[in-house]
Amino acid sequence: MMPYVDKVMAGERVHSRHTAMRHGIMREWQNHYVPQVDASGAVLGFFSIIYDLTEQRRLEARLLQAQKMEAIGQLTGGIAHDFNNLLGVVIGNLQLLERSVSETPTLARKVHTAMRAAVRGADLTRRLLAFARRQILDPVVVDANRQLSGLTELMQRTLGESVEVHMVQAHDLWHTRVDAGQFENAILNLAINARDAMPEGGRLTVRTRNVFLDSIFCSDHPEIEPGEFVSISVSDTGVGIEPDVLKRVFEPFFTTKESGRGSGLGLAMVDSFAEQAGGVATIESAVGQGTTVTILLPRCLEEQTTLQDTIVTKIAPGGNETILVVEDDADLRETVVTALSQLGYRALSAPNANAALRILAGTEHIDLLFTDIMMPGGMLGPALATRAREMRPDIEILFTTGYADNSALAGQPGLTASDVITKPYRNEDLATRIRHVLDREARVA
């Protein structure tokens, strides 16, 4: 301290920064030395004023991280949107080809191979959207134990015989509110990461618990408040993670896997999912002993939502109604019109909202408006839907999107997940969703 004292006694104001461990927490502070002078200007001594900078530094780091994540999120969300349009054309046309080559095994195999590649591309874009927080969520009240029980067989089949899967479920587990599909994707991502960490095989344990998070825990995770949470942890007996790597595992595109074996989005997607659900994801690891990733989700006091079966059938229902397809991508628009025509529908098309309004202003009877959400030309899908309902109160609406910020749909009253189909979609998915929307009025009646 003497160099600082000498300067202060010479009439200078100086400051110094220090760090130290206190109560198990690394703290940073700044010490200001201010000279005390008498009426003649002589230095009598000094004041020491200490500022605790720990919270300020933590908030600055979180702000920088948030800004970085937002920038990367906008970039990846935009890429995924364009990529989904391309995949929509590829998948749609491959399915149209399937029928014509079904009697030629060699050609059918090539189509199936291309389809598998396209589906893998679609899975990658879903991860991009999950990380970028540009996907439309459908949160419902769920029993995590029941969701996980339904995943056990799929996990075991995915991980292979060398990995033992154990479920340890708490009795009377609290409910939580999440997007069920995103929850299952997060758990599967963790299971696949665990498998890769156990190249010689091992044990995967999925454990659920009811926990209360106190203010000490939440001080390290300011995005959540103290309270009751549902804990779902996925543990492996793998190689573990080095400390310098562990602090980066939730960063997007960060991976230690060799080229072509990992996108670096798996854990980033899990972290993003937890935050969007109002919770947090944590990770603990020891080299040579294994890794545990825990997802903490807020307790929900509501009763569990009755979930409809989400398994898509291969049967593609058709109809004879008239559908107006509004899509700015010409190739995708042509693909959708062809698919709908093969299903028996009369399909009209428009490249943008203004062209669609001209058709709606005519005398043509239209049963359903199938419109993209994000379109050029100054009018988005939701605004077009509002105008369409003003012009034709009985028209049904189905939205589609490669990605959508939820705010774009804020003006649509009563909108549910069944009113939006995300790109890229299979033709049978589209057929089923269109039939669902068209038959909705009959079901209500």
N, C-alpha and C positions, 0 to 999 in steps of 0.2 A: 504493500500500500504506500510505502514511502515516496516513490516517484510522483504519485498523485498528490500526496500531502505537500511536497516541495513546490509543485506547480501552483496549488491553491494558495499556499502561504506567500507565493510571489504575486498573488492577485488574479490568477487565471481561474476560469471555471472549466472543470474537466469532468469527464464521465468514463466509466468502464463497464464492461459487460461480463457476467459470470454465469456459469451453469453448475448445478449440483443436484444430487439425488436427495429428495426430502419426502418422507412418508411413502417411499416406494415409487415416487413420481419424479422424473427429471424436470427440473424447473430452471427457468432462465430469468435473470433480473438485470436491471441496469442501475448502477450506482452513480448519482450526481453529487459532485463535491462543489459546494458554493461557498466562497470566502465570506467571512464576517468582517466588516470594516467599521472603524470608528469615524467620528466627524472629520478627522484630519485625513482619512483615507488609509490609515495604517491597518494592516490585516491582524485581527485579534485571534482568529481561529477559522473554523469552517463548519458548515452544516453538511451532513450526509443524508441525501434523500434517495430512497430505494424504490424503484418501480418494478413490480412483478410483471414480466413480459410473457409469461408462459401462455396465458389464454390468448393474448394478442397474436403470438406466433402461430398458435394452433389454428386460430380463425383465418389468418393470412394463408396458411398452407391449405386449408379447406377451400378457401376462395379460389386460389390458383388451381387446385385440383378440379373444382367445379367448372371453372372456365375452360380448362383443357378438355374435360369430359364433354362439355356442351359443344365445343368446336369439333371434336372427333365425332360426336353424335350426329351433328348436322351433316358432316361429310359422309359418314357411313349410311345414314338414313337416306340421303339422296342417291348414293350408289345403289343401295338395295331397291329403291323405288324403280330406277331404270332397269336394273337387272331382273326384277320381277316381271316387268313387261316383256322382256326378251324370253324369260322362262315360260311365261304364259303362252307365247306363240309356239315355242318348242314343244311343250307338254301337250297343248291342245292339238297340234298337228300330228304328233306321234300317236295320240289316241285315235285320231281319225284314220291314220294309216293302219292301226292294229286290225281293224275289221277287214280291210282289203288284203292283208297279208296273212291272215289267220290260217289259211290253207297251205301256206308255203313256209315250212318250219325254219329254213335257213334265214329267210327275210324276217320272220317273226322274232327270232332270237336277236337279230341286229336291232330291231325296234325296241325290244325289251332292254337291251344293253344301253341304248341311248336314253331310254326312259329312266333307268336307274341313275345314270349320270345327271340327268335333269333334276331328279328328286333330291340328289345330294346337293346340287346347287341351290335348290329351294330351301333345304335345311340350313345351309350356310346363311342365306339371306334372312331366315327367321332369327338366327342368332344375332346377326347384325342389327335387326330391328329391335330385338329384345334388349341388346346393349344400348342402342341409340334411343330407346324409349319412344319409338315411333309406331308401335303396334297398338291395335285397339284391344283393350283388356275387357274381360267379362268376369268381374269378381263376384263370387258366390260364397256362401257360408259352407265350409266343408269340415268333415272329420278327417284329419290328416292320417289317422290310423287306417281308415277305410280306403283312402286314396292309395296309401302305400301298399296295402294288402293286394290291391288290384294290380300293382306294378311288380310284385315279387317274381312271378313267372317270366315276365318280359325281361327283368333285370338278369335273372339267372341265365336265360337264353342268350342275352347280349354279352354277358361276362364270360361265359364258357364254363366248362366243368372244373377248371383249375381254381376257380374262385368260389368259396362258400359264402352264401348270402344268409345273414341272420337278421331277423326283425325282432327288436326288443321294444314292445309298445306299452306305454303307460296306460293303466286302467283309468277310466273316466277322463280321458284327454279332452282338454277344452277345445272348442271350435275356433276357427279363424276364418277370415274372409280373404280369399285369394282368387286369381284366375286359375282354375283347376288344371287347364292344359299347360300353362306356364309353370305351375308347381311341379307337375310330373316331368316336364322337360328339364327343370333345374335338378331334380333328384337323379334323373338318368345321366345328365352331364357329370354330376359328381361321381356316379357309379363308374362311368367310363374312365374318368380321370384316375379313380382308385385302381381300376383294372390295369391301366398303363403303368401305375406305380408298383405293381406286383407282377413282374414279367414271369416269375417262377410260380405264380399262384399265391393264394393266401386267403384271408377272411375279410369280408366286407360286412360291417355291422351298421344297420340303420336303427337309430334309437329315438324314441319320442318321449318328451317329458313336459310337465307343466312347471314353469319357472317364474319367479318374481325377480325382475331386474331392478336393482337399487340405484341410488343417485351416483354412487361411486362408479358402477359400470357405465351408466349413461353419460358420465362426464367425459369418458373416452369415446362415446358415440352420441354426439349432440343431436343427431337426426332423430333420436327416439327419446321418449319420456319414460321415467320409471313406471313400472306397472306389471301386469300379468301378461306373460307371453307363452306361446307354444314353441317348444324347442324341437327341431328335427336335426339330428347330427348324423353324418355319414363318415365312418371311420374305416381305415384300411390298415393292413399290417405290412405296408410297402416300404420303400427305400427312404421315405421321409424327404424333407426339403431343407436345404441350407438356409440359415438365418438371413443372409443377404438377399436370397431369392424370395424368401417367404413374404417379405414386405412388399413385393411387387406383383404377387400372383393375381390380384384382382384388377391389375391394369389391363386394358384392352390390347389385344394383339401381342401380349407378352407370353412367350412360351419357351420352355427349355427343351421341347421335343425337336427331333430332327425335322428338316424340311419335308413338307408333305404329310406329316403325321399329326399336326396340330395347328388350329387356326389362331389360338391365343384368345378365343372368345368364350370358352366354356365357363371359367370362373367369373369373368366379367359379366356374363349373362346372369349367373347365379346372384352375384352382388347386386346387379341392377334390379332383378326380380324382387329380391328381399326389400330393397329400398322402396320400390313402387308399391309394395304391399304394406308399407308402413313399418317395416322391421329392419333387420340388419343381418349381415352375414359375417361370421368370424372364422378364423382358421388357426389351428395349432398343429405343430409338427415337430418331430424329433428325428434326426438323421438315424437311419437304421431301425427305427421303431414304428414309424407310420405317421399318418396325417388324419386329422379330424376337421371337417368343415361343418359348421353349425349354422342353420338358418333359424332365426328368431322372429316369429310372427306375432303380432298383437292378438290377444284373446278377443273373441267376438261373442257377445252374450245372446245373439239371435239363434233361433233354431236352424238346424242344417237345411240347406236348400236341396230340394229334390232335383237331382241332375238327370237330364235326358240322356239316352244312349247316344254317344257321339261317334260310334263306329259307322263308317261310311260303307254302304252296300255297293256292290258292283252294278246293281240294277240302276239304270238311269231312266227315271220316269219322264214321260213326255207330255205333250198337250197340243191343243190347236189354237191357243190364244195368240194375240199379236203383241210382240215385245219390241220396244224401241231401245236399241243399244247405242249408248253415247260413249265413245272411246276415241281419244286423240291419236293413239298409235294405230296406224292403218293396218299393219299386219295382224295385230291382236284383234282389231275390230272385225276383220274378215274371218279370222279363225272362229271367233265367238258366233258370228252370224251363221257360218257353215254348220257349227255344232248344233245350234238351236234349230236350224232348218232340218237337220237329220232327225231331231227329236220330234218333229211334227209342227213346231211353232212357225208362225209367220214373223220373220225378223226384219225390222227396219233398222237403218243405221244412220248415225250422225257423227261427224268428227269433233264437234264442240257444242257448247250450250246454245249458242245462237242458232245453229242449224237445227238443233233439237226443238227449240221454241217455234221455229217456222213449221216444223212437222206437227207439233202439238196444236198450233193455231189452225190447222186444216181440219178436214172432216173425217180423216182416217180414224177408225176406232182403235184405241191402244189400251191394252189391259195392264201392262207393266212397263215402267221405266227402269232400265238397267244402266246405271251411270257410274262412271269413274268419279272419285271424289276430287282428285287434283287434276285440273285441266287448264290449259292456256286459254287466253281470250278474255280474261277479266271476270268470268263467272265460274264458280266452283260447283261441284255436284250438289251439295246441300242447297245452295241458292237456286239451282235449276229445279230441284225437287219441290221447293217451296212454290216457285212459279207454276210448275206443272200441276200441283194440287189446287192452286187458285183457278187454273184454266179447266182442269178436269178433276173434280173432287173425288171421284171414285177410282182414280188410277192408283195402282200399287207401285211401291218404290223398292228397289234393291240396289244398294251401293256396292262398289268394289274399289279396292285400293291396293297399291303396291306398298304404300305406307301412308299413315294419316296421323296428324296431330289431333288429339281428341277435341281440341277447340274448334276444329273445322265442322264438327257435327253438333256443336252445342245448341244450335237453334232448332234441332229436330226433336219435337216432343215425342216421348214414348219410344225412342230408338233403343233397340236391343241388339245383342251380338248377332242374332239371326237375320238382321237387316243389312249386314255387311259381310261380304265374302272377300277374303284376302287373296291377292295374287301371290304366286301362281296357283291356280286351282285345277283340279281334274274335271273333265267334262261331266262325270257323274256327280261330283260335288255341286257343280253349277246347276245341273238338272234337278237335284234334290232340293237345293235352296230355292230355286225359282218356284218349284211345285209347292214348297212350304209357304212362300209368300202369297202365291195366287190362291191357295186353298185356305188361307187364314180367315178370311171373312166368312167362308162357309162353316168353319169350325166354331167361330164365335156365335154365328146364328144358331 
